[in-house]
Amino acid sequence: MERGQCVRIMQGYAVLLYDVAWSPDGTKLASVGSDLLVTIWDVEGRTSPRGLRGHNWFVYGVAWSPDGRWLASSGWDNTIRVWDASTGAGVQTLRDPDHVDTLFYGVEWSPNGKFLASGSYKHGVQVWEVTTGTRRWIGRGQPTRIRRVAWSPDGARLASCGDDGSVCLWKVSDGRLLTSLQGHRGVAASVAWSPDGTRLASGGGSGSRGELFV
């Protein structure tokens, strides 16, 4: 990072790559894409990458649990899958109980590791309790393709962004829409909190016009 130099290229992808996530200890990367796999890479390149199979359509989101024990992946096959990161075994599958064709996009663990949130296509932001596999609430105030979700550092709020250009903030305890931030002229494709939770950054745009808002 200090020199801005590329130190390693992970070879093996000849497909669209949709998301990538560092393990909490910084030794592994997880990636997902249009090959239907969740791939775990050794950052140092000492072992071969391992592909986790289970999704039957594109996999759009991937996230490590805060303790590094689990991986979550979200796909266009109406599933959010939880994997044992050490063995690669699938341990849980979450589905939208109201629709058989939900396309799930970005997925994120809550800071305490108890909940998973994901954006979807036209079926809102959905939050699940991991231990019971029950859906806690749906945020329907953003009836569009919700590309990414992000938990605030204290776990009290959830941010989402979508193709309507809005960035929405939700109260995690009850799923209430707190505010909708406007400004993007095109798609809002990514969203991230500052470490102290006082600011949000969102990226997006339309055509050749890129936008970054804080």
VODRENVEX-227949 format. One line per 8 residues: number of its first residue (from 0); their letters; for each residue x, y, z of N, C-alpha, C. Coordinates in steps of 0.2 Angstrom, whole numbers, plus 2048, in hexadecimal, padded with zeros to 3 digits. Each point is the difference from the previous one (the first is absolute). Layout:
// residues N
NUM> A> X:Y:Z:X:Y:Z:X:Y:Z | ...
//
This chain:
// residues 214
0> MERGQCVR> 804:7FA:800:7FC:806:800:804:806:800 | 806:800:804:804:806:800:803:802:7F9 | 802:7FB:7FC:803:801:7FA:7FB:800:7FA | 7FA:7FE:801:7FB:7FF:7FB:801:7FB:7FB | 804:7FB:802:802:7FA:7FB:7FC:7FA:801 | 7FE:7FD:7FA:7FD:7F9:801:805:7FB:802 | 7FE:7FC:805:805:7FB:802:7FE:7F9:7FE | 7FA:7FF:7FF:7FD:7FA:7FE:7FA:800:7FC
8> IMQGYAVL> 7FF:7FC:7FB:7FA:7FF:7FC:7FD:7F9:801 | 7FA:800:802:7FD:7F9:801:7FE:7FE:7F9 | 803:7FB:7FE:7FE:7FD:7F9:7FA:7FB:800 | 7FD:7FF:7FB:7FB:7FB:800:7F9:802:7FE | 7FF:807:800:7F9:802:7FE:7FF:802:7F9 | 7FC:7FD:7FD:7FE:801:7F9:7F8:802:7FF | 7FE:803:806:7F9:801:800:7FF:807:803 | 7FA:802:801:7FE:807:803:801:7FF:808
16> LYDVAWSP> 804:804:803:801:800:807:7FC:806:803 | 7FC:7FE:805:7FB:805:802:802:803:807 | 803:7FC:804:802:802:807:806:7FC:803 | 804:804:804:805:7FD:804:801:802:807 | 802:7FC:804:800:802:808:806:7FD:803 | 804:804:804:805:7FD:804:7FE:7FD:806 | 803:7FA:802:7FF:7FD:806:802:805:806 | 7FE:7FF:806:801:805:805:808:800:802
24> DGTKLASV> 803:7FA:7FF:807:800:802:805:802:7FA | 7FD:801:7FA:804:803:7FB:803:7FB:7FC | 7FF:7F9:801:804:7FB:7FD:7FD:7FD:7FA | 7F9:801:7FF:7FC:7FD:7FB:7FC:806:7FC | 7FE:7FE:7FA:7FB:804:7FC:7FB:7FB:7FE | 7F9:803:800:7FB:7FC:7FD:7FD:804:7FB | 7FF:7FD:7FA:7FD:803:7FA:7FA:7FC:7FD | 7FC:804:7FD:7FA:7FD:7FD:7FF:803:7F9
32> GSDLLVTI> 7FC:7FC:7FC:7FF:803:7F9:7FB:7FB:7FC | 801:801:7FA:7FB:7FD:7FB:801:7F8:7FF | 806:7FE:803:801:7F8:800:7FC:7FC:805 | 7FC:804:804:7FC:7FC:805:803:7FE:806 | 807:802:801:804:7FD:805:801:806:806 | 802:7FE:806:803:804:805:807:7FD:800 | 805:804:7FE:807:7FE:800:804:803:806 | 804:7FC:803:804:803:806:807:7FF:7FE
40> WDVEGRTS> 804:806:800:807:800:7FE:804:801:806 | 806:7FD:800:805:801:804:804:806:7FE | 800:806:803:803:806:7FE:807:7FF:7FE | 804:7FC:804:807:7FF:7FE:801:7FB:7FB | 7FB:7FD:7FD:801:7FB:7FB:803:7FA:801 | 800:7FE:807:803:7FA:801:7FC:7F9:7FF | 7F9:801:800:7FC:7FB:7FF:7FB:802:7FA | 7FE:7FB:7FD:7FB:801:7FA:7FA:803:802
48> PRGLRGHN> 7FC:804:7FC:7FA:802:802:7FB:7FA:801 | 7FB:802:804:7FB:7FB:801:7F9:802:7FE | 7FC:7FD:7FC:7FA:802:7FE:7FA:7FC:804 | 7FB:804:802:7FB:7FE:804:7F9:800:7FB | 7FD:7FA:7FF:7FB:7FF:7FC:7F9:7FF:804 | 7FB:803:7FD:7FA:800:803:7FB:804:7FC | 802:806:7FE:7FB:805:7FD:7FF:7FD:7F9 | 7FA:801:7FD:7FF:7FE:7F9:7FE:806:7FB
56> WFVYGVAW> 802:806:803:800:806:7FB:806:805:802 | 800:805:7FD:806:805:802:800:802:807 | 806:800:803:801:802:807:803:807:800 | 7FC:804:804:801:808:7FF:804:802:806 | 7FF:7FD:806:803:803:806:803:7FB:804 | 805:802:804:804:7FC:805:802:804:806 | 800:7FD:806:802:803:806:803:7FB:805 | 805:802:803:802:7FC:806:7FD:802:806
64> SPDGRWLA> 7FF:7FB:805:7FD:802:806:806:803:804 | 7FE:804:805:805:804:804:805:7FC:803 | 7FF:7FA:802:805:7FB:803:803:7FC:7FB | 7FF:801:7F9:803:7FC:7FB:7FE:7F9:800 | 7FB:7FD:804:7FE:7F9:7FF:7FC:7FF:7FB | 7FC:804:7FE:7FB:7FF:7FA:800:805:7FB | 7FE:7FE:7FA:7FF:804:7FA:7F9:800:7FE | 7FE:805:7FE:7F9:801:7FD:800:802:7F9
72> SSGWDNTI> 7FC:7FD:7FC:800:802:7F9:7F9:801:7FE | 7FE:805:7FB:7FA:801:7FE:7FF:7FF:7F8 | 7FB:7FD:7FE:7FF:7FF:7F9:7FA:801:7FD | 800:800:7F9:7F9:801:7FC:7FC:7FA:800 | 801:7FB:804:7FC:7FA:801:7FC:800:806 | 7FE:806:802:7FC:800:806:803:7FD:807 | 807:800:800:803:7FD:806:806:805:803 | 800:800:806:806:803:804:803:7F9:803
80> RVWDASTG> 806:7FF:7FF:803:7FA:802:805:801:805 | 801:7FD:806:805:800:805:804:7FA:800 | 807:801:800:805:7FB:7FF:804:800:806 | 803:7FA:801:805:7FF:805:807:802:7FC | 803:805:802:806:803:7FD:806:7FB:800 | 800:7FC:805:806:7FC:801:7FF:7F9:7FC | 7FA:7FE:800:7FF:7F9:7FC:7FC:801:7F9 | 7FD:806:7FF:7FD:801:7FA:7F9:7FD:800
88> AGVQTLRD> 7FD:7FD:805:7FA:7FD:800:7FA:805:801 | 7FB:7FF:7FC:7FA:805:801:7FC:7FE:806 | 7FF:805:804:7FD:7FF:807:7F9:802:800 | 7FE:805:7FC:7F9:803:800:7FE:803:7FA | 7FA:800:7FE:7FD:803:7FA:7FA:804:802 | 801:807:7FE:7FA:804:802:7FD:802:7F9 | 7F9:800:800:7FC:802:7FA:7FB:805:802 | 7FE:804:7FB:7FA:804:800:7FA:7FC:801
96> PDHVDTLF> 7FC:7FF:805:7FA:7FC:801:7FA:802:7FC | 800:807:7FE:7FB:802:7FC:800:800:7F9 | 806:7FF:7FD:801:800:7F9:805:7FA:7FE | 7FF:7FD:7FB:804:7FA:7FE:806:803:7FB | 7FF:806:7FE:805:802:7FB:804:806:802 | 801:801:806:804:806:802:807:800:7FE | 802:806:7FE:807:800:7FE:804:804:806 | 804:7FD:803:804:803:806:806:803:7FD
104> YGVEWSPN> 802:806:802:806:804:7FE:805:800:806 | 802:806:802:806:800:805:7FD:7FD:807 | 805:7FD:804:7FE:7FD:806:805:802:805 | 7FE:802:807:805:802:805:7FE:7FD:807 | 805:7FE:804:7FF:7FE:807:7FF:806:804 | 7FC:800:805:800:805:805:806:800:804 | 802:805:803:807:800:804:800:7FB:806 | 7FA:7FE:802:800:7FB:806:800:7F9:7FD
112> GKFLASGS> 7FF:7FF:7F9:800:7FA:7FD:7F9:7FC:801 | 7FB:803:803:7FA:7FD:801:7FB:800:7FA | 801:805:7FC:7FB:802:7FA:804:800:7F9 | 7FC:7FF:7FB:802:801:7F9:7FB:804:7FD | 802:805:7FC:7FC:804:7FC:802:800:7F9 | 7FB:800:7FB:801:800:7F9:7FB:804:7FD | 802:803:7FA:7FC:804:7FC:7FD:7FB:7FA | 7FB:802:7FD:7FD:7FB:7FB:7FD:804:7FB
120> YKHGVQVW> 7FD:7FD:7FB:7FD:803:7FA:7F9:800:801 | 7FD:806:802:7F9:802:801:7FD:7FD:806 | 804:7FC:804:7FD:7FE:806:803:802:806 | 803:806:800:803:804:806:806:7FD:803 | 802:804:805:805:7FE:804:7FE:7FB:805 | 803:7FA:801:7FE:7FB:804:805:7FE:805 | 7FE:7FF:807:805:7FF:805:7FE:7FA:804 | 805:7FB:801:7FE:7FA:803:804:7FF:806
128> EVTTGTRR> 7FD:7FC:805:804:7FE:806:803:7F9:7FE | 807:800:800:803:7FA:7FE:7FF:7FA:804 | 800:800:806:7FF:7FA:804:7FA:7FC:7FF | 7FB:804:7FF:7F9:7FD:7FF:7FE:7FF:7F9 | 803:804:7FC:7FF:800:7F9:7F9:804:7FE | 7FE:804:805:7FA:804:7FF:801:807:7FD | 7FB:802:7FC:801:807:7FD:7FD:804:805 | 804:805:802:7FE:805:805:7FB:806:7FE
136> WIGRGQPT> 802:802:7FA:7FC:806:7FD:802:801:7F9 | 7FC:803:7FC:801:802:7F9:7FF:808:800 | 805:803:7FD:7FF:807:7FE:7FE:801:7F9 | 7FA:803:7FF:7FD:800:7FA:800:808:7FD | 803:804:803:800:807:7FE:805:802:7FA | 803:7FB:7FD:804:800:7FB:7FE:7FB:7FA | 7FB:801:7FD:7FD:7FB:7FB:804:800:7FA | 806:7FD:800:805:800:7FA:805:7FB:801
144> RIRRVAWS> 805:800:7FC:805:7FB:801:805:803:805 | 800:7FD:806:805:802:805:806:7FC:800 | 805:804:7FE:807:7FD:7FE:804:7FE:806 | 800:804:805:805:7FF:806:7FD:802:806 | 802:7FD:806:7FD:802:806:807:801:805 | 7FF:804:805:806:801:804:7FD:801:807 | 803:7FD:805:7FE:801:807:804:806:803 | 7FD:804:804:804:805:804:805:7FC:805
152> PDGARLAS> 805:803:802:805:7FD:804:7FD:7FE:807 | 7FB:804:802:7FD:7FE:807:7FA:7FB:7FF | 7FE:7FE:7F9:7FB:7FB:7FF:7F9:803:801 | 7FF:806:801:7F9:803:801:7FD:802:7FA | 804:801:7FA:7FD:802:7FA:802:7FC:7FA | 7FC:800:7FB:802:7FD:7FA:7FF:804:7FA | 805:801:7FC:800:804:7FA:7FF:7FB:7FA | 7FC:803:7FB:7FF:7FC:7FA:800:805:7FA
160> CGDDGSVC> 802:7FD:7FA:801:805:7FA:7FD:7FC:7FA | 7FD:804:7FB:7FD:7FC:7FB:800:804:7FA | 7FC:7FD:7FB:800:802:7F9:7FC:807:7FF | 7FC:801:805:7FC:807:800:805:806:802 | 806:7FE:802:805:806:802:7FF:802:807 | 7FC:7FD:804:7FF:802:807:805:7FB:804 | 802:803:806:803:7FD:806:7FB:800:806 | 7FE:7FA:802:7FB:800:805:803:7FE:807
168> LWKVSDGR> 7FE:803:805:802:7FE:807:7FA:7FD:804 | 802:7FA:803:7FA:7FC:803:802:7FF:808 | 7FB:800:804:801:7FF:807:800:7F8:801 | 805:7FD:802:801:7F9:800:7FB:7FD:805 | 7FF:803:805:7FB:7FD:805:7F9:7FE:7FE | 7FE:804:7FB:7F9:7FF:7FE:7FF:801:7F8 | 805:801:7FD:800:801:7F9:7FD:806:7FD | 7FF:805:804:7FD:807:7FE:805:804:7FC
176> LLTSLQGH> 7FD:803:7FB:804:804:7FB:801:807:804 | 807:801:801:802:806:803:800:806:7FC | 803:7FF:7FA:801:806:7FB:802:7FD:7F9 | 7FF:803:7FB:802:7FF:7F9:804:805:7FE | 806:7FF:7FE:805:805:7FE:800:800:7F9 | 7FF:806:7FD:800:801:7F9:806:804:7FD | 801:7FF:7FA:806:804:7FD:803:7FC:7FA | 800:7FA:800:803:7FC:7FA:7FB:801:7FA
184> RGVAASVA> 803:802:7FA:7FC:801:7FA:7FF:7F9:7FC | 803:7FB:802:7FF:7F9:7FD:800:7FB:806 | 803:7FA:7FF:800:7FB:805:804:801:805 | 7FE:7FF:807:804:800:805:802:7F8:801 | 807:7FF:7FF:802:7F9:7FF:804:7FD:806 | 802:805:805:804:7FE:805:7FF:805:806 | 801:7FD:806:7FF:804:806:804:7FE:806 | 803:804:803:805:7FE:806:800:806:805
192> WSPDGTRL> 800:7FD:807:801:805:805:807:802:802 | 801:806:803:806:801:803:801:7FC:806 | 806:7FF:802:801:7FC:806:7FD:803:806 | 7FF:806:801:7FD:803:806:7F8:800:7FF | 7FD:7FE:7FB:7F9:800:7FF:7FD:807:7FF | 804:805:7FE:7FD:807:800:7FF:802:7F8 | 803:7FC:7FC:7FF:802:7F9:7FF:7F9:7FB | 7FC:802:7FB:7FF:7FA:7FB:804:803:7F9
200> ASGGGSGS> 802:7FB:7FD:803:801:7F9:7FC:7FC:7FB | 7FE:802:7FA:7FC:7FC:7FB:803:802:7FA | 800:7FB:7FC:803:800:7F9:7FB:7FE:7FB | 800:803:7FA:7FC:7FE:7FB:800:805:7FA | 7FB:801:7FC:800:804:7FA:7FC:7FE:7FB | 801:803:7FA:7FC:7FE:7FA:804:801:7FA | 800:7FA:7FC:804:801:7FA:808:801:801 | 802:805:7FD:808:802:801:801:805:806
208> RGELFV> 7FA:801:804:801:805:805:800:7FC:807 | 806:800:803:800:7FD:807:7FF:805:805 | 7FD:7FD:806:7FF:805:805:802:7FD:807 | 803:804:804:802:7FD:807:7FD:806:805 | 7FB:7FE:804:7FD:804:805:803:7FE:807 | 800:805:805:801:7FF:807:7FB:804:804
//
